[in-house]
Amino acid sequence: MILQILIFAASLFLVVQGATLATKYSAKVAERFNLSQYIVGFIIVAFISILPETVISISSAIRGMPEFGLGTIFGSNIADLTLIFAIMTIVAGRGLKIESKVLKDVRFYPFLIMLPVIFGLNGHYSRLEGIALIVAGVFFYYLLFKREEKMDAYHSGVGSVKNFLFLVFAMVILLLGSQFTVNSATEIAEVLNVTPVLIAMLVVSIGTTMPELFYSLKAVRKKEDGLAVGDILGTVMADATIVVGVIACISPFYFPAKIVYVTGTFMVIASFFLMKLIRSERVLTRLEGFLLLAFWIVYAVIEFLVGRN
C-alpha cells in the first residue's frame, strides 16, 4: 500500500511538473507570434493546460477504464470553476477584474458546458456525439480567433528552438507520469475498497489543475486578471467539449451514469454560478471566492458519499 501511494505521488508530481513546464514554454513559444494576451490565455495556454487530463483520459480509455478519464475531466473542471478561482481571489487579496471582452465571449459558455452532460445521460458516448462535441468546442474557439487581429508570421531564432525543445521534453514527462498515475490510482482504489473513479474525481483531478493554478496566480500577481480568467475558462471549455469528443471518437464507450448525474450536474451548476458572479459587477470579489470554495467542499463531500463502494 505504501509503495502504491509513493508511486502515485511521484507519478502525479511528474504530471504536474510536465504540464507546468509545458504551460510555461508554450506561452514563450506563443510570444514569437503577434498574439494578444487574451488569445494566449484563452486558447494557447489553455490547450496546453488540458494535457494532463487529456493524456490520462486517453491512457485510461486504452486500458479499458474510460470512466476514470471522464471522472478526471469532470472533476478537474469543477475544481477549475470553483476551487481555483477561490484560491486566486484569496491569494490576490482583492477582487478579480473581468474584462468586458470575456463577458461577451462567455455568454453561451454554460450552455456549451451542458452538452457532454446531455449527451451522457444514457451512460454512453457515441462517435457521432463525440464529433458534435468537437465541433461545438472548435466553433467556440473560432469565434474567439475571429474577433482578434490576424497573427504575424512566425519569428524563428535560437530562443524559439530552445523553447520548443523544452516544450517537447515537458510533454514527454507528462506522458510518462500519466501512465503510472492511472495504474497506481487503480491499485490504491482496490486496497481502499473505493472506485477508481472516486480517486480520479477528488485526487487526480486536483493534480491536473495545478498548471492553470500556477499560471493564473502568476498572472494575477502581475494584475493581468484577464489572462488568468481566460486560461481557466478556456481550459474548462476544451476539456468539456474537445477532449471528451476526441475520446468518444477514438472509441465510443459506456460509463456509470452517476458520473453525469452527480459530477456532470455539479459541473454545469458551477459554470452557471460562476458566470452569475462574474457578471454581477464585472468583478469576482474575495467573498464570492469563499462562496466558490464552499461550493467545491460540498461537491467533494457528496462525491465521496456517493462514490464509496
Rosetta silent file (secondary structure, phi, psi, omega in degrees, C-alpha in Angstrom):
SEQUENCE: MILQILIFAASLFLVVQGATLATKYSAKVAERFNLSQYIVGFIIVAFISILPETVISISSAIRGMPEFGLGTIFGSNIADLTLIFAIMTIVAGRGLKIESKVLKDVRFYPFLIMLPVIFGLNGHYSRLEGIALIVAGVFFYYLLFKREEKMDAYHSGVGSVKNFLFLVFAMVILLLGSQFTVNSATEIAEVLNVTPVLIAMLVVSIGTTMPELFYSLKAVRKKEDGLAVGDILGTVMADATIVVGVIACISPFYFPAKIVYVTGTFMVIASFFLMKLIRSERVLTRLEGFLLLAFWIVYAVIEFLVGRN
SCORE:     score description
SCORE:     0.000 S_00000001
   1 L     0.000  -46.010  179.509    0.000    0.000    0.000 S_00000001
   2 H   -62.257  -39.500  179.664    2.795    2.437    0.938 S_00000001
   3 H   -63.189  -43.685  179.674    4.620    1.595   -2.290 S_00000001
   4 H   -62.302  -40.026 -179.931    1.499    2.290   -4.381 S_00000001
   5 H   -65.633  -41.097  178.668    0.979    5.630   -2.641 S_00000001
   6 H   -64.570  -41.877  178.379    4.597    6.639   -3.272 S_00000001
   7 H   -64.582  -42.636  179.326    4.334    5.652   -6.942 S_00000001
   8 H   -61.574  -45.818 -179.606    1.035    7.534   -7.246 S_00000001
   9 H   -63.146  -43.000  179.876    2.502   10.663   -5.614 S_00000001
  10 H   -66.468  -39.429  179.989    5.604   10.528   -7.806 S_00000001
  11 H   -66.009  -45.028  179.687    3.530    9.954  -10.944 S_00000001
  12 H   -65.882  -33.321  176.403    1.181   12.832  -10.176 S_00000001
  13 H   -62.937  -42.173  177.562    4.220   15.005   -9.452 S_00000001
  14 H   -62.871  -40.283  178.739    5.554   14.213  -12.928 S_00000001
  15 H   -61.157  -48.633 -178.530    2.169   15.099  -14.430 S_00000001
  16 H   -63.765  -46.279 -179.672    2.065   18.427  -12.601 S_00000001
  17 H   -64.268  -43.962  179.840    5.696   19.278  -13.380 S_00000001
  18 H   -62.263  -43.932 -179.300    5.385   18.273  -17.015 S_00000001
  19 H   -69.696  -36.847  179.125    2.201   20.289  -17.505 S_00000001
  20 H   -64.611  -44.545  177.204    3.584   23.290  -15.623 S_00000001
  21 H   -64.880  -39.810  179.389    6.712   23.347  -17.799 S_00000001
  22 H   -62.962  -40.390  178.453    4.584   22.828  -20.917 S_00000001
  23 H   -63.314  -44.476 -178.780    2.393   25.778  -19.922 S_00000001
  24 H   -61.555  -49.481 -174.820    5.425   27.970  -19.315 S_00000001
  25 H   -80.340  -22.233  174.152    7.175   27.199  -22.586 S_00000001
  26 H   -68.207  -36.729  177.313    4.020   27.181  -24.691 S_00000001
  27 H   -65.001  -39.003  179.076    3.458   30.773  -23.584 S_00000001
  28 H   -67.770  -39.170  176.889    7.032   31.627  -24.587 S_00000001
  29 H   -64.368  -40.078 -179.502    6.573   29.956  -27.968 S_00000001
  30 H   -64.474  -28.437  179.350    3.310   31.872  -28.413 S_00000001
  31 L   -65.729  -18.580  178.661    5.144   35.129  -27.751 S_00000001
  32 L   -75.318   -9.675  172.952    7.006   34.557  -31.009 S_00000001
  33 L  -103.373  159.913  177.529    3.692   35.249  -32.711 S_00000001
  34 L   -89.035   66.503 -178.882    1.984   38.605  -32.569 S_00000001
  35 L  -104.434  145.793  177.853   -0.881   37.260  -30.455 S_00000001
  36 L   -71.500  158.489  176.977   -2.777   39.198  -27.829 S_00000001
  37 H   -60.298  -33.542 -179.129   -2.561   38.154  -24.184 S_00000001
  38 H   -60.306  -47.183  179.753   -6.253   37.346  -24.380 S_00000001
  39 H   -68.719  -40.191  178.917   -5.700   34.733  -27.092 S_00000001
  40 H   -58.724  -44.593 -178.588   -2.582   33.383  -25.385 S_00000001
  41 H   -73.504  -47.847 -172.971   -4.518   32.817  -22.154 S_00000001
  42 H   -74.258  -26.555 -174.168   -7.872   31.695  -23.514 S_00000001
  43 H  -122.355  -59.637 -172.906   -6.537   29.383  -26.224 S_00000001
  44 H   -61.908  -59.460 -178.141   -2.785   28.735  -26.361 S_00000001
  45 H   -67.606  -36.252  179.639   -2.048   28.191  -22.672 S_00000001
  46 H   -59.261  -41.849 -178.821   -5.496   26.698  -22.065 S_00000001
  47 H   -69.872  -31.232  174.589   -4.858   23.962  -24.616 S_00000001
  48 H   -72.439  -36.155 -178.236   -1.522   23.125  -23.038 S_00000001
  49 H   -63.913  -24.407 -178.194   -3.165   23.119  -19.589 S_00000001
  50 L   -84.602   -2.927 -177.515   -5.567   20.357  -20.633 S_00000001
  51 H   -57.178  -42.542 -178.322   -2.719   17.979  -21.477 S_00000001
  52 H   -57.083  -54.299 -178.533   -2.686   16.204  -18.069 S_00000001
  53 H   -68.646  -29.764  178.715   -6.347   15.167  -18.117 S_00000001
  54 H   -65.891  -50.831 -179.062   -6.219   14.544  -21.871 S_00000001
  55 H   -64.658  -41.845  178.424   -3.291   12.139  -21.686 S_00000001
  56 H   -63.751  -40.859 -179.226   -4.682   10.452  -18.568 S_00000001
  57 H   -65.097  -44.996  179.384   -8.108   10.102  -20.203 S_00000001
  58 H   -65.506  -42.422  178.989   -6.745    8.581  -23.390 S_00000001
  59 H   -61.194  -44.254 -179.635   -4.465    6.263  -21.401 S_00000001
  60 H   -68.028  -35.068  178.540   -7.349    5.086  -19.196 S_00000001
  61 H   -65.918  -41.744  178.812   -9.596    4.574  -22.241 S_00000001
  62 H   -63.312  -33.470 -179.419   -6.950    2.415  -23.919 S_00000001
  63 L   -85.236    7.668  177.335   -6.700    0.374  -20.719 S_00000001
  64 L    81.152   19.943  178.493  -10.470   -0.205  -20.726 S_00000001
  65 L  -127.407   59.591 -177.447  -11.248    2.346  -17.991 S_00000001
  66 H   -62.305  -27.581 -179.931  -12.778    5.319  -19.848 S_00000001
  67 H   -64.811  -27.874  177.838  -14.810    6.263  -16.771 S_00000001
  68 H   -64.382  -45.879  179.105  -11.527    7.068  -14.955 S_00000001
  69 H   -66.283  -41.070  179.954  -10.655    9.651  -17.597 S_00000001
  70 H   -64.223  -41.619  177.569  -14.175   11.077  -17.682 S_00000001
  71 H   -62.591  -38.758  177.919  -14.169   11.434  -13.906 S_00000001
  72 H   -63.879  -43.725 -178.973  -10.816   13.213  -14.077 S_00000001
  73 H   -63.835  -52.338 -178.859  -12.104   15.645  -16.718 S_00000001
  74 H   -63.462  -42.183 -179.529  -15.365   16.493  -14.944 S_00000001
  75 H   -64.041  -41.935  179.373  -13.652   16.673  -11.550 S_00000001
  76 H   -67.914  -34.068  177.451  -10.897   18.974  -12.798 S_00000001
  77 H   -64.627  -42.615  178.113  -13.480   21.224  -14.463 S_00000001
  78 H   -63.422  -42.627  178.776  -15.382   21.625  -11.207 S_00000001
  79 H   -63.060  -40.725  179.165  -12.124   22.392   -9.377 S_00000001
  80 H   -62.772  -45.637 -175.150  -11.180   24.957  -12.038 S_00000001
  81 H   -73.794  -17.923 -176.371  -14.558   26.723  -11.917 S_00000001
  82 H  -124.657  -67.874 -174.206  -14.691   26.882   -8.116 S_00000001
  83 H   -61.052  -45.934 -176.852  -11.588   25.942   -6.122 S_00000001
  84 H   -67.338  -42.409  176.416   -9.018   27.570   -8.442 S_00000001
  85 H   -63.388  -38.544  178.450  -10.981   30.824   -8.728 S_00000001
  86 H   -61.953  -46.597 -179.932  -11.398   30.817   -4.940 S_00000001
  87 H   -61.840  -40.004 -179.622   -7.652   30.391   -4.378 S_00000001
  88 H   -61.628  -46.205 -178.671   -6.894   33.199   -6.837 S_00000001
  89 H   -67.901  -37.633 -178.984   -9.144   35.710   -5.080 S_00000001
  90 H   -69.079  -45.459  179.952   -7.903   34.702   -1.627 S_00000001
  91 H   -67.711  -40.189 -179.198   -4.213   34.839   -2.573 S_00000001
  92 H   -66.533  -29.658 -179.214   -4.633   38.077   -4.541 S_00000001
  93 L    71.493   19.338 -179.646   -6.336   39.727   -1.561 S_00000001
  94 L  -156.001  173.688  176.903   -8.591   41.650   -3.936 S_00000001
  95 L   -78.936  151.152  177.351  -11.337   41.189   -6.442 S_00000001
  96 E   -92.021  126.444  179.883  -10.528   39.911   -9.928 S_00000001
  97 E   -80.218  130.668 -179.653  -11.465   42.315  -12.688 S_00000001
  98 L  -104.103  119.007 -178.757  -13.379   40.664  -15.525 S_00000001
  99 L   -66.143  146.537  178.982  -12.837   42.239  -18.936 S_00000001
 100 H   -61.996  -30.148  178.472  -15.902   43.132  -20.968 S_00000001
 101 H   -64.247  -39.652  177.885  -14.453   41.075  -23.831 S_00000001
 102 H   -63.334  -45.951 -179.462  -14.518   37.979  -21.606 S_00000001
 103 H   -60.642  -36.677  179.978  -18.130   38.630  -20.629 S_00000001
 104 H   -68.769  -38.825 -175.692  -19.076   38.984  -24.278 S_00000001
 105 H   -79.522  -19.281 -176.408  -17.382   35.743  -25.299 S_00000001
 106 L  -105.898   20.551 -179.944  -18.796   33.598  -22.491 S_00000001
 107 L   -57.244  -42.189 -177.896  -22.470   34.457  -22.921 S_00000001
 108 L  -102.637   13.279 -176.082  -23.295   30.904  -24.040 S_00000001
 109 H   -53.173  -54.653 -177.160  -20.485   29.311  -22.035 S_00000001
 110 H   -62.029  -30.601 -177.962  -22.617   27.320  -19.521 S_00000001
 111 H   -71.138  -33.961  175.370  -24.861   26.009  -22.296 S_00000001
 112 H   -71.178  -34.611  177.548  -21.888   24.540  -24.181 S_00000001
 113 H   -64.266  -25.772 -179.528  -20.661   23.010  -20.908 S_00000001
 114 H   -71.706  -23.830 -173.515  -24.056   21.271  -20.697 S_00000001
 115 H   -55.159  -50.843 -179.605  -23.533   19.347  -23.947 S_00000001
 116 H   -64.086  -26.120  177.611  -21.402   16.463  -22.574 S_00000001
 117 H   -72.460  -45.272  179.619  -23.886   16.111  -19.706 S_00000001
 118 H   -63.520  -45.654 -179.701  -26.903   15.950  -22.018 S_00000001
 119 H   -65.204  -27.462 -175.003  -25.177   13.502  -24.365 S_00000001
 120 L   -96.281    9.460 -178.299  -24.106   11.333  -21.447 S_00000001
 121 L   -61.420  -26.881  179.689  -27.469   10.936  -19.709 S_00000001
 122 L   -91.555    7.523  178.859  -27.741    7.395  -21.088 S_00000001
 123 L    72.985   27.772 -178.197  -24.299    6.435  -19.793 S_00000001
 124 E  -155.135  140.506  172.918  -22.753    6.260  -23.262 S_00000001
 125 E  -115.337  121.442  178.525  -20.880    8.495  -25.697 S_00000001
 126 L   -90.507  168.410  178.821  -21.194    7.600  -29.364 S_00000001
 127 H   -65.833  -36.065  178.329  -18.787    8.612  -32.099 S_00000001
 128 H   -64.049  -42.131  177.887  -21.431   10.982  -33.526 S_00000001
 129 H   -65.944  -35.754  176.844  -21.798   12.679  -30.143 S_00000001
 130 H   -62.364  -42.891  178.074  -18.025   12.941  -29.946 S_00000001
 131 H   -62.873  -41.233  179.834  -17.928   14.716  -33.302 S_00000001
 132 H   -62.229  -39.771  179.277  -20.693   17.085  -32.153 S_00000001
 133 H   -66.980  -41.344  178.860  -18.714   17.982  -29.023 S_00000001
 134 H   -63.540  -44.138  179.280  -15.557   18.644  -31.024 S_00000001
 135 H   -60.709  -43.433 -179.984  -17.462   20.842  -33.479 S_00000001
 136 H   -61.680  -44.313  179.939  -19.026   22.808  -30.610 S_00000001
 137 H   -66.575  -45.102  179.513  -15.632   23.384  -28.989 S_00000001
 138 H   -62.431  -39.906  179.716  -13.893   24.322  -32.220 S_00000001
 139 H   -62.845  -39.939  178.766  -16.708   26.730  -33.100 S_00000001
 140 H   -60.657  -46.668 -178.846  -16.327   28.464  -29.729 S_00000001
 141 H   -73.129  -28.242  175.665  -12.605   28.998  -30.260 S_00000001
 142 H   -62.463  -41.465  178.695  -13.162   30.013  -33.872 S_00000001
 143 H   -63.293  -36.354  178.315  -15.319   32.875  -32.677 S_00000001
 144 H   -65.760  -46.639  179.997  -12.555   33.974  -30.318 S_00000001
 145 H   -64.152  -36.956 -176.192   -9.937   33.950  -33.054 S_00000001
 146 H   -62.322  -31.138 -177.951  -12.259   35.699  -35.468 S_00000001
 147 H   -81.278  -13.125 -178.703  -12.526   38.713  -33.166 S_00000001
 148 L   -95.934  159.647  176.305   -8.771   39.061  -32.903 S_00000001
 149 L   -69.013  153.651  179.086   -6.395   40.535  -35.453 S_00000001
 150 L   -64.890  143.778 -177.587   -4.577   38.122  -37.714 S_00000001
 151 L   -79.617  152.866  178.736   -1.258   36.939  -36.331 S_00000001
 152 L   -79.097  174.588  179.667    2.018   37.903  -37.915 S_00000001
 153 L   -67.598  154.024 -179.236    4.471   35.478  -39.412 S_00000001
 154 L   -69.013  138.276  178.560    6.461   33.295  -37.079 S_00000001
 155 L  -103.734  115.415 -178.230    9.825   34.653  -35.999 S_00000001
 156 L   -85.210  169.155  179.854   12.479   31.968  -35.826 S_00000001
 157 L   162.625  172.924 -179.552   15.581   32.065  -33.723 S_00000001
 158 H   -62.242  -42.523 -179.825   17.688   30.233  -31.173 S_00000001
 159 H   -60.657  -37.183 -179.177   15.285   31.127  -28.384 S_00000001
 160 H   -65.024  -45.776  179.944   12.379   29.703  -30.353 S_00000001
 161 H   -63.037  -44.464  179.928   14.098   26.353  -30.904 S_00000001
 162 H   -59.593  -47.895 -179.286   15.126   26.162  -27.249 S_00000001
 163 H   -64.029  -37.616  179.697   11.586   26.867  -26.007 S_00000001
 164 H   -66.504  -41.861  179.396   10.128   24.346  -28.435 S_00000001
 165 H   -64.317  -40.222  176.753   12.549   21.614  -27.301 S_00000001
 166 H   -64.307  -35.967  178.668   11.709   22.299  -23.652 S_00000001
 167 H   -64.117  -44.256  178.204    8.029   22.085  -24.575 S_00000001
 168 H   -63.031  -43.886  178.986    8.534   18.659  -26.182 S_00000001
 169 H   -59.720  -42.493  179.782   10.551   17.490  -23.153 S_00000001
 170 H   -62.802  -38.390 -179.117    7.768   18.623  -20.808 S_00000001
 171 H   -70.024  -32.260  176.109    5.170   16.701  -22.809 S_00000001
 172 H   -65.685  -44.380  177.163    7.278   13.529  -22.615 S_00000001
 173 H   -59.179  -43.097  179.940    7.422   13.865  -18.821 S_00000001
 174 H   -60.765  -42.628 -179.077    3.670   14.401  -18.810 S_00000001
 175 H   -64.109  -45.752  179.806    3.078   11.276  -20.874 S_00000001
 176 H   -63.662  -44.288 -179.524    5.202    9.070  -18.611 S_00000001
 177 H   -62.398  -38.176 -177.724    3.596   10.449  -15.453 S_00000001
 178 H   -66.923  -36.129  179.943    0.074    9.885  -16.740 S_00000001
 179 H   -61.868  -47.441 -179.317    0.731    6.220  -17.485 S_00000001
 180 H   -73.209  -27.269  179.490    1.849    5.471  -13.922 S_00000001
 181 H   -62.816  -46.928 -179.147   -0.886    7.683  -12.429 S_00000001
 182 H   -62.982  -45.909 -178.622   -3.679    5.539  -13.867 S_00000001
 183 H   -62.730  -50.365 -176.479   -2.021    2.273  -12.807 S_00000001
 184 H   -68.386  -37.315  179.072   -1.174    3.318   -9.243 S_00000001
 185 H   -63.831  -38.502  178.457   -4.543    5.029   -8.653 S_00000001
 186 H   -64.912  -41.918  179.405   -6.345    1.837   -9.679 S_00000001
 187 H   -65.539  -40.986  178.937   -4.253   -0.254   -7.281 S_00000001
 188 H   -64.568  -40.205  179.743   -4.862    2.172   -4.394 S_00000001
 189 H   -61.349  -39.282  179.270   -8.607    2.132   -5.085 S_00000001
 190 H   -65.449  -40.542  179.587   -8.647   -1.659   -4.835 S_00000001
 191 H   -67.318  -40.989 -178.166   -6.821   -1.582   -1.497 S_00000001
 192 H   -82.471   -6.146 -178.954   -9.118    1.121   -0.064 S_00000001
 193 L    60.447   42.895  173.454  -12.198   -0.595   -1.491 S_00000001
 194 E  -125.792  164.330 -179.856  -13.378    2.509   -3.330 S_00000001
 195 L   -74.662  142.069  176.816  -13.997    3.040   -7.011 S_00000001
 196 H   -57.352  -30.216 -179.275  -11.024    4.282   -9.068 S_00000001
 197 H   -61.937  -35.168 -179.821  -13.348    6.985  -10.419 S_00000001
 198 H   -63.290  -41.909  177.557  -13.612    8.497   -6.928 S_00000001
 199 H   -65.448  -38.030  178.667   -9.835    8.886   -6.776 S_00000001
 200 H   -61.661  -43.480 -175.279   -9.925   10.369  -10.288 S_00000001
 201 H   -72.524  -38.010 -171.422  -12.553   12.941   -9.299 S_00000001
 202 H  -105.093  -18.144 -177.849  -11.153   14.037   -5.962 S_00000001
 203 H  -117.125  -59.851 -178.630   -7.390   13.448   -6.174 S_00000001
 204 H   -60.612  -40.329 -178.480   -6.141   13.126   -9.752 S_00000001
 205 H   -61.208  -37.434  178.129   -8.407   15.966  -10.908 S_00000001
 206 H   -66.135  -41.275  178.269   -6.870   18.342   -8.356 S_00000001
 207 H   -60.409  -39.396 -177.188   -3.388   17.423   -9.547 S_00000001
 208 H   -73.534  -12.699  178.401   -4.286   18.144  -13.170 S_00000001
 209 L   -88.457   -6.946 -176.170   -5.483   21.673  -12.268 S_00000001
 210 H   -60.609  -40.179 -179.845   -2.086   22.708  -10.900 S_00000001
 211 H   -58.075  -48.084  179.794   -0.697   24.049  -14.222 S_00000001
 212 H   -68.625  -29.690  177.515   -3.562   26.530  -14.682 S_00000001
 213 H   -65.790  -50.324 -179.119   -3.419   27.433  -10.986 S_00000001
 214 H   -61.214  -44.261 -179.074    0.301   28.276  -11.104 S_00000001
 215 H   -64.430  -43.831 -177.294   -0.057   30.152  -14.388 S_00000001
 216 H   -69.027  -38.590  177.874   -3.133   32.087  -13.228 S_00000001
 217 H   -63.238  -39.402  178.042   -1.604   33.051   -9.866 S_00000001
 218 H   -63.547  -41.460  179.183    1.429   34.405  -11.696 S_00000001
 219 H   -66.322  -40.083 -179.816   -0.848   36.421  -13.996 S_00000001
 220 H   -64.689  -39.938  178.825   -2.897   37.749  -11.057 S_00000001
 221 H   -61.693  -30.233  177.210    0.254   38.920   -9.254 S_00000001
 222 L   -87.290    4.312 -178.202    1.067   40.934  -12.388 S_00000001
 223 L    61.724   32.849  174.539   -2.532   42.225  -12.318 S_00000001
 224 L  -102.252   65.208 -173.460   -3.231   40.537  -15.646 S_00000001
 225 H   -61.077  -36.935 -179.425   -6.614   39.260  -14.465 S_00000001
 226 H   -61.731  -35.785  179.466   -7.964   38.759  -17.979 S_00000001
 227 H   -66.847  -43.003 -179.338   -5.113   36.376  -18.756 S_00000001
 228 H   -66.094  -46.947 -179.622   -5.791   34.324  -15.627 S_00000001
 229 H   -64.061  -42.192 -179.768   -9.547   34.153  -16.165 S_00000001
 230 H   -62.149  -40.451  179.319   -9.111   33.316  -19.843 S_00000001
 231 H   -59.985  -48.114 -176.463   -6.742   30.447  -19.095 S_00000001
 232 H   -68.716  -47.953 -179.144   -9.140   28.747  -16.686 S_00000001
 233 H   -64.259  -37.525  178.229  -12.314   29.266  -18.710 S_00000001
 234 H   -66.186  -38.516  178.543  -10.526   28.156  -21.870 S_00000001
 235 H   -62.991  -46.272 -179.086   -9.229   25.013  -20.156 S_00000001
 236 H   -62.652  -43.279 -178.874  -12.688   24.009  -18.925 S_00000001
 237 H   -63.913  -44.287  179.981  -14.283   24.548  -22.327 S_00000001
 238 H   -63.526  -40.260  178.572  -11.651   22.497  -24.133 S_00000001
 239 H   -61.527  -51.251 -172.251  -11.974   19.686  -21.577 S_00000001
 240 H   -68.657  -27.705 -176.195  -15.760   19.509  -21.669 S_00000001
 241 H  -109.470  -66.603 -172.307  -16.087   19.549  -25.442 S_00000001
 242 H   -68.022  -46.180 -177.087  -12.965   18.728  -27.441 S_00000001
 243 H   -65.589  -48.776  177.956  -11.262   16.286  -25.051 S_00000001
 244 H   -60.731  -39.931 -179.995  -14.422   14.282  -24.306 S_00000001
 245 H   -63.866  -42.336  179.511  -15.242   14.370  -28.012 S_00000001
 246 H   -62.980  -43.540 -179.806  -11.829   13.070  -29.064 S_00000001
 247 H   -61.991  -42.868  179.641  -12.035   10.170  -26.597 S_00000001
 248 H   -65.607  -35.381  179.089  -15.517    9.248  -27.871 S_00000001
 249 H   -70.478  -38.337  178.867  -14.304    9.384  -31.470 S_00000001
 250 H   -63.686  -45.875 -179.363  -11.321    7.164  -30.719 S_00000001
 251 L  -158.144  101.973  176.537  -13.517    4.595  -29.002 S_00000001
 252 L   -52.454  139.789 -173.396  -17.218    5.103  -28.125 S_00000001
 253 E  -144.166  156.799  173.191  -17.674    3.977  -24.538 S_00000001
 254 E   -99.776  154.686  179.690  -20.116    3.230  -21.726 S_00000001
 255 L  -155.268  161.132  177.974  -19.641    4.561  -18.199 S_00000001
 256 L   -59.477  124.363 -175.755  -21.546    4.689  -14.869 S_00000001
 257 L   -61.158  -22.690 -177.931  -24.397    7.158  -15.421 S_00000001
 258 H   -66.915  -18.926  175.354  -23.920    8.634  -11.942 S_00000001
 259 H   -61.542  -39.606  178.883  -20.778   10.359  -13.238 S_00000001
 260 H   -77.784  -46.433 -175.775  -23.078   12.516  -15.337 S_00000001
 261 H   -65.049  -33.537 -179.098  -25.954   12.758  -12.871 S_00000001
 262 H   -99.673  -66.075 -175.774  -23.735   13.795   -9.958 S_00000001
 263 H   -66.163  -44.161  179.609  -20.396   15.122  -11.218 S_00000001
 264 H   -62.262  -40.769  178.942  -21.756   16.419  -14.509 S_00000001
 265 H   -63.858  -43.253  177.392  -24.611   18.223  -12.757 S_00000001
 266 H   -61.580  -38.288 -179.732  -22.188   19.876  -10.330 S_00000001
 267 H   -62.803  -44.189 -179.880  -20.033   20.949  -13.299 S_00000001
 268 H   -66.971  -45.249  179.070  -22.962   22.652  -15.031 S_00000001
 269 H   -60.785  -40.815  179.578  -24.199   24.311  -11.830 S_00000001
 270 H   -61.699  -39.794 -179.762  -20.661   25.540  -11.121 S_00000001
 271 H   -67.340  -42.601  177.724  -20.442   27.143  -14.576 S_00000001
 272 H   -65.612  -41.322 -178.994  -23.794   28.933  -14.193 S_00000001
 273 H   -62.685  -46.122 -179.707  -22.888   30.000  -10.646 S_00000001
 274 H   -64.326  -44.320  179.366  -19.504   31.389  -11.711 S_00000001
 275 H   -60.500  -37.925  178.453  -20.981   33.228  -14.704 S_00000001
 276 H   -63.322  -42.778 -178.472  -23.583   34.785  -12.403 S_00000001
 277 H   -67.043  -45.465 -175.497  -20.886   36.005  -10.012 S_00000001
 278 H   -75.150  -20.023  177.597  -18.551   37.498  -12.613 S_00000001
 279 H   -85.268  -16.441 -175.142  -21.427   39.229  -14.421 S_00000001
 280 H   -58.130  -56.062 -179.461  -22.767   40.821  -11.237 S_00000001
 281 H  -133.271   17.810 -176.123  -20.280   43.705  -11.041 S_00000001
 282 L    58.614   24.666  177.398  -17.641   42.572  -13.553 S_00000001
 283 E  -144.044  135.615  174.396  -15.516   41.748  -10.520 S_00000001
 284 E  -100.079  107.474 -173.917  -15.081   38.468   -8.649 S_00000001
 285 L   -80.722  169.091  178.343  -14.722   39.510   -5.008 S_00000001
 286 H   -64.741  -38.486  179.033  -12.960   37.647   -2.175 S_00000001
 287 H   -60.482  -43.081  178.482  -16.340   36.930   -0.560 S_00000001
 288 H   -66.741  -30.784  175.475  -17.514   35.328   -3.793 S_00000001
 289 H   -63.029  -41.728  177.498  -14.252   33.392   -3.824 S_00000001
 290 H   -66.344  -33.789  176.479  -15.116   31.907   -0.433 S_00000001
 291 H   -64.426  -40.556  177.486  -18.575   31.005   -1.766 S_00000001
 292 H   -65.471  -37.668  177.181  -16.913   29.115   -4.615 S_00000001
 293 H   -62.964  -42.862  178.399  -14.667   27.356   -2.098 S_00000001
 294 H   -63.406  -37.662  178.584  -17.737   26.305   -0.091 S_00000001
 295 H   -60.929  -45.225 -178.964  -19.336   25.023   -3.302 S_00000001
 296 H   -65.613  -38.721  179.603  -16.324   22.787   -4.010 S_00000001
 297 H   -62.664  -43.441  177.536  -16.298   21.431   -0.449 S_00000001
 298 H   -60.685  -44.522  177.832  -19.991   20.490   -0.726 S_00000001
 299 H   -58.687  -46.935 -177.574  -19.263   18.795   -4.051 S_00000001
 300 H   -61.421  -41.986 -179.886  -16.315   16.859   -2.599 S_00000001
 301 H   -64.397  -47.816 -179.183  -18.360   15.608    0.369 S_00000001
 302 H   -64.361  -41.148  179.538  -21.284   14.491   -1.799 S_00000001
 303 H   -61.531  -41.284 -179.996  -18.940   12.879   -4.330 S_00000001
 304 H   -64.342  -43.027 -178.979  -17.220   10.951   -1.546 S_00000001
 305 H   -67.395  -38.197 -179.067  -20.528    9.719   -0.102 S_00000001
 306 H   -76.293  -34.737 -171.880  -21.875    8.691   -3.494 S_00000001
 307 H   -84.178   -8.419  178.884  -18.626    7.196   -4.781 S_00000001
 308 E   -70.007  147.151  177.555  -17.902    4.771   -1.942 S_00000001
 309 L   -69.755    0.000    0.000  -18.460    1.079   -2.676 S_00000001
